[in-house]
Amino acid sequence: GYGVSVSYGDEVFLIGGENAKGKPVSSVTSFTMRDGNLLIK
């Protein structure tokens, strides 16, 4: 399945998609920069 990426403020969210084996996932991961470091939640 397809996932989507959305930027909001200083964050980028990755929503859904599929894993390396082609199984659908419903996870949400966020990325943001703080003090020169990439934070992944």
N, CA, C and O atoms as a CHARMM CRD file, in Angstrom:
* protein
*
  164
    1    1 GLY  N      0.81200  -1.18600   0.00000 PROA 1      0.00000
    2    1 GLY  CA     0.00000   0.00000   0.00000 PROA 1      0.00000
    3    1 GLY  C      0.85500   1.25000   0.00000 PROA 1      0.00000
    4    1 GLY  O      2.05800   1.20500   0.26000 PROA 1      0.00000
    5    2 TYR  N      0.24000   2.31600  -0.28400 PROA 2      0.00000
    6    2 TYR  CA     0.92700   3.59400  -0.33700 PROA 2      0.00000
    7    2 TYR  C      0.87300   4.28400   1.01400 PROA 2      0.00000
    8    2 TYR  O     -0.11200   4.16900   1.74400 PROA 2      0.00000
    9    3 GLY  N      1.93000   4.99500   1.33700 PROA 3      0.00000
   10    3 GLY  CA     1.96200   5.83800   2.51800 PROA 3      0.00000
   11    3 GLY  C      1.88800   7.28700   2.08200 PROA 3      0.00000
   12    3 GLY  O      1.82300   7.59500   0.89100 PROA 3      0.00000
   13    4 VAL  N      1.90000   8.15900   3.05600 PROA 4      0.00000
   14    4 VAL  CA     1.83700   9.58600   2.75400 PROA 4      0.00000
   15    4 VAL  C      2.80600  10.31400   3.67600 PROA 4      0.00000
   16    4 VAL  O      3.03100   9.88800   4.80900 PROA 4      0.00000
   17    5 SER  N      3.37500  11.40200   3.19700 PROA 5      0.00000
   18    5 SER  CA     4.20600  12.26500   4.03800 PROA 5      0.00000
   19    5 SER  C      3.55300  13.63800   4.08900 PROA 5      0.00000
   20    5 SER  O      3.04400  14.14500   3.08900 PROA 5      0.00000
   21    6 VAL  N      3.58100  14.22900   5.28500 PROA 6      0.00000
   22    6 VAL  CA     2.93800  15.52200   5.51600 PROA 6      0.00000
   23    6 VAL  C      3.88300  16.37900   6.33800 PROA 6      0.00000
   24    6 VAL  O      4.42000  15.92000   7.34600 PROA 6      0.00000
   25    7 SER  N      4.09200  17.61100   5.92000 PROA 7      0.00000
   26    7 SER  CA     4.87100  18.53000   6.74900 PROA 7      0.00000
   27    7 SER  C      3.90700  19.43200   7.50800 PROA 7      0.00000
   28    7 SER  O      2.89600  19.88700   6.97300 PROA 7      0.00000
   29    8 TYR  N      4.24800  19.67700   8.77200 PROA 8      0.00000
   30    8 TYR  CA     3.43100  20.53400   9.62700 PROA 8      0.00000
   31    8 TYR  C      4.37800  21.27100  10.55700 PROA 8      0.00000
   32    8 TYR  O      5.02600  20.65200  11.40100 PROA 8      0.00000
   33    9 GLY  N      4.46300  22.57500  10.41300 PROA 9      0.00000
   34    9 GLY  CA     5.42300  23.33900  11.21200 PROA 9      0.00000
   35    9 GLY  C      6.83100  22.90400  10.86700 PROA 9      0.00000
   36    9 GLY  O      7.22100  22.91200   9.69900 PROA 9      0.00000
   37   10 ASP  N      7.59800  22.52200  11.88100 PROA 10     0.00000
   38   10 ASP  CA     8.97600  22.08400  11.65700 PROA 10     0.00000
   39   10 ASP  C      9.10700  20.56500  11.67100 PROA 10     0.00000
   40   10 ASP  O     10.21100  20.04400  11.83100 PROA 10     0.00000
   41   11 GLU  N      7.99000  19.84100  11.50400 PROA 11     0.00000
   42   11 GLU  CA     8.01900  18.38000  11.51300 PROA 11     0.00000
   43   11 GLU  C      7.54600  17.81300  10.18000 PROA 11     0.00000
   44   11 GLU  O      6.76400  18.43500   9.46100 PROA 11     0.00000
   45   12 VAL  N      8.03700  16.61800   9.87000 PROA 12     0.00000
   46   12 VAL  CA     7.55700  15.84500   8.73300 PROA 12     0.00000
   47   12 VAL  C      7.04200  14.52400   9.28700 PROA 12     0.00000
   48   12 VAL  O      7.72800  13.86400  10.06800 PROA 12     0.00000
   49   13 PHE  N      5.83500  14.13800   8.88300 PROA 13     0.00000
   50   13 PHE  CA     5.21600  12.89700   9.34200 PROA 13     0.00000
   51   13 PHE  C      5.14100  11.91000   8.18500 PROA 13     0.00000
   52   13 PHE  O      4.74200  12.26800   7.07700 PROA 13     0.00000
   53   14 LEU  N      5.52800  10.66600   8.45000 PROA 14     0.00000
   54   14 LEU  CA     5.35800   9.57500   7.49600 PROA 14     0.00000
   55   14 LEU  C      4.24200   8.70100   8.03500 PROA 14     0.00000
   56   14 LEU  O      4.32500   8.21800   9.16400 PROA 14     0.00000
   57   15 ILE  N      3.20200   8.49200   7.24800 PROA 15     0.00000
   58   15 ILE  CA     2.00100   7.79800   7.71400 PROA 15     0.00000
   59   15 ILE  C      1.73600   6.59600   6.81400 PROA 15     0.00000
   60   15 ILE  O      1.58100   6.72700   5.60000 PROA 15     0.00000
   61   16 GLY  N      1.68800   5.42400   7.43800 PROA 16     0.00000
   62   16 GLY  CA     1.33200   4.20200   6.71900 PROA 16     0.00000
   63   16 GLY  C      2.35800   3.78900   5.69100 PROA 16     0.00000
   64   16 GLY  O      3.51600   4.20200   5.73900 PROA 16     0.00000
   65   17 GLY  N      1.91100   2.96400   4.75700 PROA 17     0.00000
   66   17 GLY  CA     2.77400   2.44100   3.71100 PROA 17     0.00000
   67   17 GLY  C      2.89700   0.93900   3.83500 PROA 17     0.00000
   68   17 GLY  O      1.95900   0.26100   4.25300 PROA 17     0.00000
   69   18 GLU  N      4.06200   0.42100   3.47000 PROA 18     0.00000
   70   18 GLU  CA     4.29600  -1.01600   3.59300 PROA 18     0.00000
   71   18 GLU  C      5.74300  -1.26100   3.96600 PROA 18     0.00000
   72   18 GLU  O      6.61300  -0.42200   3.73000 PROA 18     0.00000
   73   19 ASN  N      5.99200  -2.44000   4.56300 PROA 19     0.00000
   74   19 ASN  CA     7.35200  -2.78500   4.96200 PROA 19     0.00000
   75   19 ASN  C      8.08700  -3.44500   3.79400 PROA 19     0.00000
   76   19 ASN  O      7.55100  -3.52900   2.68900 PROA 19     0.00000
   77   20 ALA  N      9.30300  -3.90700   4.03600 PROA 20     0.00000
   78   20 ALA  CA    10.12800  -4.49100   2.97800 PROA 20     0.00000
   79   20 ALA  C      9.51600  -5.75900   2.38800 PROA 20     0.00000
   80   20 ALA  O      9.83600  -6.13100   1.25800 PROA 20     0.00000
   81   21 LYS  N      8.63900  -6.42500   3.14100 PROA 21     0.00000
   82   21 LYS  CA     7.99700  -7.65400   2.65900 PROA 21     0.00000
   83   21 LYS  C      6.65200  -7.38300   1.99000 PROA 21     0.00000
   84   21 LYS  O      5.95200  -8.32300   1.61300 PROA 21     0.00000
   85   22 GLY  N      6.27900  -6.10200   1.83600 PROA 22     0.00000
   86   22 GLY  CA     5.03900  -5.74700   1.16700 PROA 22     0.00000
   87   22 GLY  C      3.80800  -5.78000   2.05000 PROA 22     0.00000
   88   22 GLY  O      2.68900  -5.64600   1.55400 PROA 22     0.00000
   89   23 LYS  N      3.99400  -5.95700   3.35200 PROA 23     0.00000
   90   23 LYS  CA     2.86300  -5.96500   4.28700 PROA 23     0.00000
   91   23 LYS  C      2.48200  -4.53200   4.63300 PROA 23     0.00000
   92   23 LYS  O      3.36300  -3.71100   4.88800 PROA 23     0.00000
   93   24 PRO  N      1.18500  -4.21000   4.64900 PROA 24     0.00000
   94   24 PRO  CA     0.76400  -2.84800   4.99600 PROA 24     0.00000
   95   24 PRO  C      1.06000  -2.51800   6.45400 PROA 24     0.00000
   96   24 PRO  O      0.96600  -3.38100   7.32700 PROA 24     0.00000
   97   25 VAL  N      1.41500  -1.27800   6.70400 PROA 25     0.00000
   98   25 VAL  CA     1.65500  -0.79700   8.06800 PROA 25     0.00000
   99   25 VAL  C      0.82900   0.46700   8.30000 PROA 25     0.00000
  100   25 VAL  O      0.55700   1.22800   7.37100 PROA 25     0.00000
  101   26 SER  N      0.43800   0.67100   9.54700 PROA 26     0.00000
  102   26 SER  CA    -0.36500   1.85700   9.88700 PROA 26     0.00000
  103   26 SER  C      0.38300   2.78100  10.84200 PROA 26     0.00000
  104   26 SER  O     -0.22900   3.62200  11.50100 PROA 26     0.00000
  105   27 SER  N      1.69300   2.62800  10.92000 PROA 27     0.00000
  106   27 SER  CA     2.48400   3.43000  11.84800 PROA 27     0.00000
  107   27 SER  C      2.61700   4.87400  11.38100 PROA 27     0.00000
  108   27 SER  O      2.45200   5.18400  10.20100 PROA 27     0.00000
  109   28 VAL  N      2.91900   5.74600  12.33600 PROA 28     0.00000
  110   28 VAL  CA     3.19300   7.15700  12.06300 PROA 28     0.00000
  111   28 VAL  C      4.55900   7.47100  12.65500 PROA 28     0.00000
  112   28 VAL  O      4.79300   7.22600  13.83900 PROA 28     0.00000
  113   29 THR  N      5.45900   8.00900  11.84600 PROA 29     0.00000
  114   29 THR  CA     6.79600   8.39000  12.28900 PROA 29     0.00000
  115   29 THR  C      6.97000   9.87300  12.01300 PROA 29     0.00000
  116   29 THR  O      6.57900  10.36300  10.95300 PROA 29     0.00000
  117   30 SER  N      7.56300  10.59500  12.97700 PROA 30     0.00000
  118   30 SER  CA     7.79400  12.02500  12.75900 PROA 30     0.00000
  119   30 SER  C      9.28400  12.32800  12.80000 PROA 30     0.00000
  120   30 SER  O     10.04400  11.69200  13.53200 PROA 30     0.00000
  121   31 PHE  N      9.68500  13.30200  12.00700 PROA 31     0.00000
  122   31 PHE  CA    11.06600  13.76400  11.92700 PROA 31     0.00000
  123   31 PHE  C     11.08300  15.26400  12.17900 PROA 31     0.00000
  124   31 PHE  O     10.24300  16.00000  11.66200 PROA 31     0.00000
  125   32 THR  N     12.04300  15.70900  12.97600 PROA 32     0.00000
  126   32 THR  CA    12.22400  17.13900  13.19400 PROA 32     0.00000
  127   32 THR  C     13.68900  17.40300  13.52100 PROA 32     0.00000
  128   32 THR  O     14.38800  16.51800  14.01600 PROA 32     0.00000
  129   33 MET  N     14.15100  18.60900  13.24800 PROA 33     0.00000
  130   33 MET  CA    15.51800  19.00200  13.58500 PROA 33     0.00000
  131   33 MET  C     15.49600  19.84100  14.85500 PROA 33     0.00000
  132   33 MET  O     14.71800  20.78900  14.96500 PROA 33     0.00000
  133   34 ARG  N     16.34500  19.49500  15.80500 PROA 34     0.00000
  134   34 ARG  CA    16.49500  20.26400  17.03900 PROA 34     0.00000
  135   34 ARG  C     17.98200  20.41300  17.33900 PROA 34     0.00000
  136   34 ARG  O     18.70000  19.42100  17.47100 PROA 34     0.00000
  137   35 ASP  N     18.42900  21.63100  17.44500 PROA 35     0.00000
  138   35 ASP  CA    19.83100  21.92300  17.76100 PROA 35     0.00000
  139   35 ASP  C     20.79300  21.18300  16.83500 PROA 35     0.00000
  140   35 ASP  O     21.83300  20.69800  17.28100 PROA 35     0.00000
  141   36 GLY  N     20.45600  21.09500  15.55900 PROA 36     0.00000
  142   36 GLY  CA    21.32300  20.44300  14.58800 PROA 36     0.00000
  143   36 GLY  C     21.25000  18.93200  14.58600 PROA 36     0.00000
  144   36 GLY  O     22.01500  18.28400  13.87200 PROA 36     0.00000
  145   37 ASN  N     20.35100  18.35100  15.36300 PROA 37     0.00000
  146   37 ASN  CA    20.19700  16.89900  15.42900 PROA 37     0.00000
  147   37 ASN  C     18.84200  16.48500  14.87200 PROA 37     0.00000
  148   37 ASN  O     17.83800  17.16200  15.09100 PROA 37     0.00000
  149   38 LEU  N     18.82200  15.37900  14.15600 PROA 38     0.00000
  150   38 LEU  CA    17.57400  14.83600  13.63200 PROA 38     0.00000
  151   38 LEU  C     16.91300  13.98900  14.70800 PROA 38     0.00000
  152   38 LEU  O     17.50700  13.03000  15.19900 PROA 38     0.00000
  153   39 LEU  N     15.68100  14.34300  15.07600 PROA 39     0.00000
  154   39 LEU  CA    14.91400  13.56600  16.04900 PROA 39     0.00000
  155   39 LEU  C     13.86900  12.75900  15.30300 PROA 39     0.00000
  156   39 LEU  O     13.13300  13.29200  14.47300 PROA 39     0.00000
  157   40 ILE  N     13.80900  11.46600  15.60500 PROA 40     0.00000
  158   40 ILE  CA    12.83900  10.56700  14.99400 PROA 40     0.00000
  159   40 ILE  C     11.97200   9.99700  16.09900 PROA 40     0.00000
  160   40 ILE  O     12.47800   9.40900  17.05500 PROA 40     0.00000
  161   41 LYS  N     10.65000  10.17400  15.96600 PROA 41     0.00000
  162   41 LYS  CA     9.71300   9.65900  16.97200 PROA 41     0.00000
  163   41 LYS  C      8.72900   8.72800  16.31000 PROA 41     0.00000
  164   41 LYS  O      7.85000   8.18200  16.97700 PROA 41     0.00000
